[in-house]
Amino acid sequence: MKANVGGFDRILRALVGLTLLGAGLYFKSWWGLVGLGPLFTAVFRFCPAYLPLGLNTGSKKE
């Protein structure tokens, strides 16, 4: 897996994921687990949805 999620994108995904998890806990709903998707993509710096779209928000240097 090649990293394809950059800095700002990573921070935004982490915030959205944590917000969704927090909302799920607050409202006592299983729908909060949807927040795990953005959170995992932020942690592992890889988004599988970017592959078919050809997107890469990460740095170009390796």
N, CA, C and O atoms as a GROMACS GRO file, in nm:
protein
  248
    1MET      N    1   0.084  -0.118   0.000
    1MET     CA    2   0.000   0.000   0.000
    1MET      C    3   0.088   0.123   0.000
    1MET      O    4   0.167   0.145   0.092
    2LYS      N    5   0.074   0.202  -0.101
    2LYS     CA    6   0.148   0.325  -0.114
    2LYS      C    7   0.065   0.438  -0.056
    2LYS      O    8  -0.053   0.451  -0.087
    3ALA      N    9   0.124   0.521   0.028
    3ALA     CA   10   0.052   0.631   0.092
    3ALA      C   11  -0.001   0.727  -0.014
    3ALA      O   12   0.073   0.771  -0.102
    4ASN      N   13  -0.131   0.759  -0.006
    4ASN     CA   14  -0.190   0.852  -0.101
    4ASN      C   15  -0.276   0.958  -0.032
    4ASN      O   16  -0.356   1.025  -0.097
    5VAL      N   17  -0.260   0.973   0.100
    5VAL     CA   18  -0.334   1.074   0.176
    5VAL      C   19  -0.233   1.171   0.236
    5VAL      O   20  -0.143   1.130   0.309
    6GLY      N   21  -0.249   1.298   0.205
    6GLY     CA   22  -0.156   1.401   0.250
    6GLY      C   23  -0.190   1.458   0.386
    6GLY      O   24  -0.281   1.411   0.454
    7GLY      N   25  -0.115   1.561   0.426
    7GLY     CA   26  -0.125   1.620   0.558
    7GLY      C   27  -0.260   1.679   0.593
    7GLY      O   28  -0.322   1.637   0.691
    8PHE      N   29  -0.308   1.776   0.514
    8PHE     CA   30  -0.436   1.840   0.544
    8PHE      C   31  -0.550   1.739   0.533
    8PHE      O   32  -0.641   1.737   0.616
    9ASP      N   33  -0.545   1.657   0.431
    9ASP     CA   34  -0.646   1.554   0.410
    9ASP      C   35  -0.649   1.458   0.529
    9ASP      O   36  -0.755   1.415   0.574
   10ARG      N   37  -0.532   1.425   0.579
   10ARG     CA   38  -0.520   1.332   0.692
   10ARG      C   39  -0.581   1.391   0.819
   10ARG      O   40  -0.653   1.322   0.892
   11ILE      N   41  -0.553   1.518   0.845
   11ILE     CA   42  -0.607   1.585   0.963
   11ILE      C   43  -0.759   1.595   0.953
   11ILE      O   44  -0.830   1.571   1.051
   12LEU      N   45  -0.808   1.631   0.836
   12LEU     CA   46  -0.952   1.643   0.815
   12LEU      C   47  -1.022   1.509   0.834
   12LEU      O   48  -1.128   1.503   0.897
   13ARG      N   49  -0.964   1.403   0.782
   13ARG     CA   50  -1.023   1.270   0.798
   13ARG      C   51  -1.025   1.228   0.945
   13ARG      O   52  -1.123   1.170   0.991
   14ALA      N   53  -0.918   1.257   1.018
   14ALA     CA   54  -0.913   1.221   1.160
   14ALA      C   55  -1.019   1.297   1.238
   14ALA      O   56  -1.086   1.239   1.324
   15LEU      N   57  -1.035   1.426   1.210
   15LEU     CA   58  -1.136   1.505   1.280
   15LEU      C   59  -1.278   1.456   1.249
   15LEU      O   60  -1.361   1.445   1.339
   16VAL      N   61  -1.304   1.427   1.122
   16VAL     CA   62  -1.436   1.377   1.084
   16VAL      C   63  -1.462   1.242   1.149
   16VAL      O   64  -1.572   1.217   1.200
   17GLY      N   65  -1.364   1.154   1.148
   17GLY     CA   66  -1.379   1.022   1.209
   17GLY      C   67  -1.406   1.031   1.358
   17GLY      O   68  -1.496   0.963   1.409
   18LEU      N   69  -1.330   1.114   1.428
   18LEU     CA   70  -1.351   1.128   1.572
   18LEU      C   71  -1.485   1.193   1.603
   18LEU      O   72  -1.550   1.156   1.701
   19THR      N   73  -1.526   1.288   1.520
   19THR     CA   74  -1.656   1.353   1.539
   19THR      C   75  -1.770   1.253   1.522
   19THR      O   76  -1.863   1.251   1.602
   20LEU      N   77  -1.762   1.169   1.419
   20LEU     CA   78  -1.865   1.068   1.397
   20LEU      C   79  -1.869   0.966   1.510
   20LEU      O   80  -1.976   0.925   1.554
   21LEU      N   81  -1.752   0.924   1.557
   21LEU     CA   82  -1.748   0.830   1.669
   21LEU      C   83  -1.807   0.893   1.795
   21LEU      O   84  -1.882   0.828   1.868
   22GLY      N   85  -1.773   1.020   1.820
   22GLY     CA   86  -1.826   1.090   1.936
   22GLY      C   87  -1.977   1.107   1.927
   22GLY      O   88  -2.047   1.092   2.027
   23ALA      N   89  -2.028   1.139   1.808
   23ALA     CA   90  -2.172   1.154   1.789
   23ALA      C   91  -2.242   1.020   1.811
   23ALA      O   92  -2.351   1.015   1.868
   24GLY      N   93  -2.180   0.913   1.766
   24GLY     CA   94  -2.237   0.780   1.788
   24GLY      C   95  -2.246   0.746   1.936
   24GLY      O   96  -2.344   0.687   1.981
   25LEU      N   97  -2.142   0.782   2.011
   25LEU     CA   98  -2.145   0.758   2.155
   25LEU      C   99  -2.249   0.845   2.224
   25LEU      O  100  -2.322   0.800   2.312
   26TYR      N  101  -2.255   0.971   2.183
   26TYR     CA  102  -2.348   1.066   2.245
   26TYR      C  103  -2.493   1.023   2.222
   26TYR      O  104  -2.574   1.025   2.315
   27PHE      N  105  -2.525   0.986   2.100
   27PHE     CA  106  -2.662   0.947   2.066
   27PHE      C  107  -2.688   0.798   2.087
   27PHE      O  108  -2.797   0.749   2.057
   28LYS      N  109  -2.588   0.726   2.138
   28LYS     CA  110  -2.599   0.581   2.162
   28LYS      C  111  -2.648   0.508   2.037
   28LYS      O  112  -2.746   0.433   2.040
   29SER      N  113  -2.576   0.532   1.928
   29SER     CA  114  -2.611   0.475   1.800
   29SER      C  115  -2.492   0.401   1.740
   29SER      O  116  -2.378   0.445   1.752
   30TRP      N  117  -2.521   0.289   1.676
   30TRP     CA  118  -2.416   0.213   1.608
   30TRP      C  119  -2.367   0.285   1.484
   30TRP      O  120  -2.260   0.251   1.433
   31TRP      N  121  -2.440   0.382   1.436
   31TRP     CA  122  -2.399   0.456   1.316
   31TRP      C  123  -2.270   0.534   1.340
   31TRP      O  124  -2.205   0.575   1.244
   32GLY      N  125  -2.232   0.554   1.463
   32GLY     CA  126  -2.106   0.621   1.493
   32GLY      C  127  -1.985   0.542   1.446
   32GLY      O  128  -1.877   0.597   1.428
   33LEU      N  129  -2.003   0.412   1.426
   33LEU     CA  130  -1.892   0.330   1.379
   33LEU      C  131  -1.852   0.363   1.236
   33LEU      O  132  -1.745   0.321   1.190
   34VAL      N  133  -1.935   0.438   1.166
   34VAL     CA  134  -1.898   0.484   1.032
   34VAL      C  135  -1.772   0.571   1.041
   34VAL      O  136  -1.697   0.581   0.944
   35GLY      N  137  -1.750   0.632   1.155
   35GLY     CA  138  -1.631   0.714   1.175
   35GLY      C  139  -1.501   0.637   1.173
   35GLY      O  140  -1.394   0.697   1.161
   36LEU      N  141  -1.508   0.506   1.184
   36LEU     CA  142  -1.384   0.426   1.179
   36LEU      C  143  -1.321   0.430   1.040
   36LEU      O  144  -1.199   0.420   1.028
   37GLY      N  145  -1.402   0.443   0.936
   37GLY     CA  146  -1.348   0.450   0.799
   37GLY      C  147  -1.252   0.566   0.779
   37GLY      O  148  -1.136   0.545   0.744
   38PRO      N  149  -1.299   0.690   0.801
   38PRO     CA  150  -1.208   0.803   0.786
   38PRO      C  151  -1.091   0.799   0.884
   38PRO      O  152  -0.980   0.842   0.852
   39LEU      N  153  -1.116   0.746   1.004
   39LEU     CA  154  -1.009   0.740   1.103
   39LEU      C  155  -0.899   0.643   1.059
   39LEU      O  156  -0.781   0.674   1.072
   40PHE      N  157  -0.937   0.525   1.008
   40PHE     CA  158  -0.837   0.430   0.960
   40PHE      C  159  -0.760   0.483   0.839
   40PHE      O  160  -0.639   0.462   0.828
   41THR      N  161  -0.830   0.552   0.748
   41THR     CA  162  -0.758   0.607   0.632
   41THR      C  163  -0.661   0.717   0.673
   41THR      O  164  -0.559   0.737   0.608
   42ALA      N  165  -0.693   0.787   0.781
   42ALA     CA  166  -0.600   0.890   0.831
   42ALA      C  167  -0.478   0.826   0.897
   42ALA      O  168  -0.366   0.871   0.878
   43VAL      N  169  -0.500   0.721   0.973
   43VAL     CA  170  -0.390   0.654   1.044
   43VAL      C  171  -0.296   0.584   0.947
   43VAL      O  172  -0.174   0.595   0.960
   44PHE      N  173  -0.351   0.512   0.850
   44PHE     CA  174  -0.269   0.434   0.758
   44PHE      C  175  -0.227   0.512   0.634
   44PHE      O  176  -0.150   0.461   0.552
   45ARG      N  177  -0.276   0.636   0.617
   45ARG     CA  178  -0.242   0.725   0.506
   45ARG      C  179  -0.269   0.661   0.370
   45ARG      O  180  -0.199   0.687   0.273
   46PHE      N  181  -0.373   0.579   0.365
   46PHE     CA  182  -0.408   0.512   0.240
   46PHE      C  183  -0.560   0.511   0.227
   46PHE      O  184  -0.631   0.469   0.318
   47CYS      N  185  -0.609   0.558   0.112
   47CYS     CA  186  -0.752   0.558   0.085
   47CYS      C  187  -0.777   0.473  -0.040
   47CYS      O  188  -0.734   0.511  -0.149
   48PRO      N  189  -0.846   0.360  -0.025
   48PRO     CA  190  -0.871   0.274  -0.139
   48PRO      C  191  -0.960   0.340  -0.246
   48PRO      O  192  -0.952   0.303  -0.363
   49ALA      N  193  -1.043   0.434  -0.207
   49ALA     CA  194  -1.130   0.503  -0.304
   49ALA      C  195  -1.049   0.593  -0.398
   49ALA      O  196  -1.096   0.625  -0.507
   50TYR      N  197  -0.929   0.634  -0.357
   50TYR     CA  198  -0.846   0.719  -0.440
   50TYR      C  199  -0.785   0.643  -0.558
   50TYR      O  200  -0.754   0.704  -0.660
   51LEU      N  201  -0.767   0.512  -0.546
   51LEU     CA  202  -0.702   0.434  -0.651
   51LEU      C  203  -0.774   0.440  -0.785
   51LEU      O  204  -0.711   0.478  -0.884
   52PRO      N  205  -0.904   0.406  -0.794
   52PRO     CA  206  -0.968   0.411  -0.926
   52PRO      C  207  -0.984   0.554  -0.978
   52PRO      O  208  -0.996   0.575  -1.099
   53LEU      N  209  -0.984   0.652  -0.887
   53LEU     CA  210  -0.997   0.791  -0.929
   53LEU      C  211  -0.864   0.853  -0.967
   53LEU      O  212  -0.860   0.960  -1.029
   54GLY      N  213  -0.755   0.787  -0.932
   54GLY     CA  214  -0.622   0.838  -0.964
   54GLY      C  215  -0.581   0.957  -0.881
   54GLY      O  216  -0.497   1.036  -0.923
   55LEU      N  217  -0.639   0.973  -0.764
   55LEU     CA  218  -0.608   1.086  -0.677
   55LEU      C  219  -0.493   1.054  -0.583
   55LEU      O  220  -0.473   0.938  -0.544
   56ASN      N  221  -0.418   1.157  -0.546
   56ASN     CA  222  -0.310   1.144  -0.452
   56ASN      C  223  -0.288   1.281  -0.388
   56ASN      O  224  -0.242   1.374  -0.454
   57THR      N  225  -0.321   1.293  -0.259
   57THR     CA  226  -0.302   1.420  -0.190
   57THR      C  227  -0.173   1.420  -0.110
   57THR      O  228  -0.140   1.519  -0.044
   58GLY      N  229  -0.098   1.310  -0.115
   58GLY     CA  230   0.029   1.300  -0.044
   58GLY      C  231   0.139   1.372  -0.118
   58GLY      O  232   0.119   1.423  -0.229
   59SER      N  233   0.256   1.377  -0.057
   59SER     CA  234   0.369   1.444  -0.121
   59SER      C  235   0.419   1.360  -0.238
   59SER      O  236   0.407   1.238  -0.238
   60LYS      N  237   0.474   1.425  -0.335
   60LYS     CA  238   0.522   1.357  -0.456
   60LYS      C  239   0.659   1.295  -0.438
   60LYS      O  240   0.693   1.202  -0.511
   61LYS      N  241   0.739   1.345  -0.342
   61LYS     CA  242   0.872   1.289  -0.323
   61LYS      C  243   0.867   1.164  -0.238
   61LYS      O  244   0.787   1.154  -0.145
   62GLU      N  245   0.952   1.069  -0.270
   62GLU     CA  246   0.955   0.942  -0.197
   62GLU      C  247   1.095   0.913  -0.152
   62GLU      O  248   1.119   0.810  -0.088
   0.00000   0.00000   0.00000
